[in-house]
Amino acid sequence: MQGVALFIDLDNISITLKEKELKPDWDILVDAIKLKFGDDMRIILGKAYFERKEGESGSRFCYTLYERGIEPIYAPTYGFSDKIGRAHV
């Protein structure tokens, strides 16, 4: 069995999903990995970096990542954000 390491910048994904009015579907990401590398491929290291916005609980969101072998990691950004959430440093 082969393994793949997966590192995700969730803030950039969130901005794109928000602009296109879509919801995240992490199964599509996992399926794409299997399609590219074969069905016996598994995520041996998965990290998803994000900055939790004010007022977001994130518990359900984090759980869906954990279910797929991806560890959510808080990574603060510094600076200011524009109207759609892009951080400027």
N, C-alpha and C positions, 0 to 999 in steps of 0.2 A: 504494500500500500504506500502510495506517495502522499506527501503533504505539501501544503502551500501556506505561506505567511501572507496575511491580509491586513493592510493598514489603510484606514478610511479617514478622510477629513470630512466629518459630518456637517460642519458649518457650510461648506461649499455645496454639498448635496442638498442641504435644507434650503439654501437660497434658490437653487434651480427648481426644486420641487414647488416652492412657494410661488415663484414666477409663473410656472406652468400649471398651478393649481392641482398638483398631484400629491398623493400620499405615498410614503415609503413602503416598498415591498421587498424585504430583505431576502425572501425566498428566491426572487428573480436573480439577485446577486449570487447567491450560493449555487443556483442552477447554472448560471453562466460560467462559473468556475468549473463545474463538473462537465459542461459541454466542451469547454476549451481543453481541459486536461484529462478528462475521462471520469467515469462513474466511481472509480476506486479512489479518487482524489478526496482528501479531507482537509479541512482547515486545522492546522496544528498550532498556529498562532494567529489570533485575530484581535486587532486593536482598533477601536473607533474613537477618534479624538473629537471633542466638542466643547463648546462653552455654553453652559446652561444659562439661558436668558432669565431675567427677573420674572418671577411668578410661575415658571414652569416646574412641574413636579418631576417629570421624566421617569417615574418609576415603571410605568408600563412600557415606555420606549426602551429603557435599559433592559427590561426583562426579555423583550423580543430579540434583542441582540444577544443576550446571554444564551437564549435557547438555541441559537445558531453557532455558538462557539466563539462569539465576538465579545470582547471585553470593552465596555464603554469607559473612557478615561477623560476626566475633566482636564481641559487645557485652556486656561484663561488667555484672552487676547487683551491687549491694551490699546487705547486710542478711543475713537468714537465710531459710531455706526451711522450709515446713511439710512434713507427711508425703508429700504428693503432688507436691511440687516447686514450689509457688507461692512466689515471692520476696516478702518483706516488707521494706520499707525503713524 
